[in-house]
Amino acid sequence: YKSILTEKDLDVLIKELNKKSVIAVDTETTSLNPQEANLVGISISYADNVAYYIPLDHKNIKSLNKELVLKKLKNILEDPSIKKVGQNIKYDFIIFKRNGINLESIEDTMLISYTLDAGNNRHNMDTLSELHLGHKTIAYKDVVGTGKKQLNFSEVSLADATKYAAEDADVTFRLYNILKD
């Protein structure tokens, strides 16, 4: 998993993404309510165990300009020939829409799982990862904490944010490849 902190690294990633027909995308935000949430970062995966985290609005992390990143990613995220896969992608769809990007050609691993196994298990990413990949994901509370000491995701260290967010995109990508057929 890698953090994208320079425009050069972003351009290299974009060049690679343009060669793909399917990518997983996930957003990190300040709230569970997509109408109130501010975009903190974006994670992307295009191959098993390969994922990137682009911090946009973290405290104490020098990151790329949010508008620059969104402008550069817009063509890929709106390109209908590149399928964007997400876990509960309607949330990310709203976040991107509020930031001027209309995700085109989307799939949702949560909905695919529900279609396959409606009442057999939960359809959150943690459950699906353990069930289909035999992989226990990093828990959100292990990254941000709980109670009075709970951090906002924008306050999480770059290393922890990258591990957590990139894993989300990677696991989503791998789940899609297992569930899509």
C-alpha positions as CSV (number, residue, x, y, z in Angstrom):
1,Y,0.0,0.0,0.0
2,K,1.3,3.4,-0.9
3,S,0.5,7.0,-0.1
4,I,0.3,9.5,-2.9
5,L,1.9,12.8,-1.8
6,T,3.3,14.3,-4.9
7,E,1.8,15.3,-8.2
8,K,4.4,13.1,-10.0
9,D,3.2,10.0,-8.1
10,L,-0.4,11.0,-8.8
11,D,0.3,11.3,-12.5
12,V,2.0,7.9,-12.5
13,L,-1.1,6.4,-10.8
14,I,-3.5,8.1,-13.2
15,K,-1.5,6.8,-16.2
16,E,-1.8,3.2,-14.8
17,L,-5.6,3.7,-14.0
18,N,-6.2,4.7,-17.6
19,K,-5.1,1.2,-18.7
20,K,-7.6,-0.6,-16.4
21,S,-11.2,-1.6,-17.0
22,V,-12.1,-2.0,-13.3
23,I,-10.9,-0.1,-10.3
24,A,-12.0,-0.1,-6.7
25,V,-12.5,3.3,-5.1
26,D,-13.3,4.4,-1.6
27,T,-13.5,7.7,0.2
28,E,-12.5,8.7,3.7
29,T,-14.5,11.5,5.3
30,T,-15.4,13.3,8.5
31,S,-18.9,11.9,8.9
32,L,-21.1,8.9,8.2
33,N,-23.7,11.3,6.8
34,P,-22.7,11.9,3.2
35,Q,-24.6,15.2,3.1
36,E,-22.4,16.6,5.9
37,A,-19.1,14.8,5.4
38,N,-16.0,16.5,4.2
39,L,-13.7,14.5,1.9
40,V,-10.5,13.7,3.8
41,G,-8.9,11.2,1.3
42,I,-9.4,8.8,-1.6
43,S,-8.2,5.2,-1.9
44,I,-7.9,3.3,-5.1
45,S,-7.0,-0.3,-6.1
46,Y,-6.6,-1.9,-9.5
47,A,-5.0,-5.2,-8.6
48,D,-4.9,-7.7,-5.8
49,N,-2.8,-6.4,-2.9
50,V,-2.1,-3.1,-4.7
51,A,-3.7,0.0,-3.4
52,Y,-3.0,3.7,-3.0
53,Y,-4.2,6.3,-0.5
54,I,-4.4,10.0,-1.5
55,P,-4.7,12.2,1.6
56,L,-6.6,15.4,0.8
57,D,-7.5,17.1,4.1
58,H,-5.6,15.6,7.0
59,K,-4.2,17.7,9.9
60,N,-0.4,17.3,10.2
61,I,0.0,15.7,6.7
62,K,1.3,17.8,3.9
63,S,-0.8,16.6,1.0
64,L,-1.7,17.5,-2.5
65,N,-4.2,20.2,-3.2
66,K,-7.7,18.7,-3.1
67,E,-9.0,20.6,-6.1
68,L,-5.9,19.5,-8.1
69,V,-6.4,15.8,-7.2
70,L,-10.1,15.9,-8.0
71,K,-9.5,17.7,-11.3
72,K,-6.9,15.0,-12.3
73,L,-9.1,12.1,-11.2
74,K,-12.3,13.4,-12.7
75,N,-11.8,12.0,-16.2
76,I,-11.1,8.5,-14.8
77,L,-13.9,8.6,-12.2
78,E,-16.4,9.8,-14.9
79,D,-15.2,7.5,-17.6
80,P,-17.9,4.9,-18.2
81,S,-15.4,2.4,-19.8
82,I,-13.7,2.1,-16.4
83,K,-15.9,0.3,-13.9
84,K,-15.7,1.8,-10.4
85,V,-16.3,-0.7,-7.7
86,G,-17.1,0.2,-4.1
87,Q,-18.5,-1.3,-0.9
88,N,-21.7,0.7,-0.3
89,I,-20.7,2.9,-3.2
90,K,-23.8,5.0,-2.9
91,Y,-22.1,6.8,-0.1
92,D,-19.0,7.5,-2.2
93,F,-21.2,8.4,-5.1
94,I,-22.7,11.2,-3.0
95,I,-19.4,12.4,-1.7
96,F,-17.9,12.6,-5.2
97,K,-21.1,14.3,-6.5
98,R,-20.8,16.9,-3.8
99,N,-17.2,17.5,-5.0
100,G,-18.2,17.9,-8.7
101,I,-17.6,14.3,-9.9
102,N,-20.3,12.1,-11.3
103,L,-19.1,8.5,-10.9
104,E,-20.0,6.6,-14.1
105,S,-20.2,2.8,-14.4
106,I,-20.4,1.6,-10.9
107,E,-20.8,-1.8,-9.0
108,D,-21.3,-2.4,-5.3
109,T,-19.8,-5.4,-3.6
110,M,-22.3,-5.1,-0.8
111,L,-25.3,-5.3,-3.2
112,I,-23.7,-8.1,-5.1
113,S,-23.3,-10.0,-1.9
114,Y,-26.8,-9.3,-0.8
115,T,-28.1,-10.6,-4.2
116,L,-26.2,-13.8,-3.8
117,D,-26.7,-14.5,0.0
118,A,-29.6,-12.2,1.1
119,G,-30.2,-13.6,4.6
120,N,-27.2,-15.9,5.1
121,N,-24.8,-13.3,6.6
122,R,-24.1,-9.6,7.1
123,H,-22.8,-7.8,4.0
124,N,-20.4,-5.3,5.5
125,M,-16.8,-5.4,4.2
126,D,-15.4,-6.9,7.4
127,T,-17.7,-9.9,7.2
128,L,-17.3,-10.4,3.5
129,S,-13.5,-10.2,3.8
130,E,-13.4,-12.9,6.4
131,L,-16.0,-15.1,4.6
132,H,-14.5,-14.9,1.1
133,L,-10.9,-13.9,1.6
134,G,-10.1,-15.4,5.0
135,H,-8.7,-11.9,5.9
136,K,-9.5,-9.9,9.0
137,T,-9.6,-6.2,8.1
138,I,-8.3,-3.4,10.2
139,A,-11.2,-2.1,12.4
140,Y,-12.1,1.5,12.1
141,K,-12.1,1.9,15.9
142,D,-8.5,0.5,15.9
143,V,-7.5,3.5,13.7
144,V,-9.5,6.3,15.3
145,G,-10.1,5.0,18.8
146,T,-13.3,5.2,20.8
147,G,-15.0,7.4,23.3
148,K,-13.6,10.7,24.4
149,K,-10.3,10.0,22.8
150,Q,-11.8,9.1,19.4
151,L,-10.1,11.0,16.6
152,N,-11.6,12.3,13.4
153,F,-10.2,10.4,10.4
154,S,-8.5,13.7,9.4
155,E,-6.4,13.5,12.6
156,V,-5.1,9.9,11.9
157,S,-1.4,9.5,11.1
158,L,-0.4,9.0,7.4
159,A,0.8,5.5,8.1
160,D,-2.4,4.4,9.8
161,A,-4.6,6.2,7.3
162,T,-2.8,4.6,4.4
163,K,-3.0,1.1,5.8
164,Y,-6.7,1.4,6.7
165,A,-7.9,3.2,3.5
166,A,-5.8,1.3,1.0
167,E,-6.9,-2.0,2.6
168,D,-10.5,-0.9,2.1
169,A,-9.9,-0.4,-1.6
170,D,-7.8,-3.6,-2.0
171,V,-10.3,-5.8,-0.2
172,T,-13.2,-4.3,-2.2
173,F,-11.3,-5.0,-5.4
174,R,-10.6,-8.6,-4.4
175,L,-14.2,-9.2,-3.3
176,Y,-15.5,-7.9,-6.6
177,N,-13.3,-10.3,-8.5
178,I,-14.7,-13.2,-6.4
179,L,-18.4,-12.2,-6.4
180,K,-18.8,-10.7,-9.9
181,D,-19.5,-14.0,-11.7
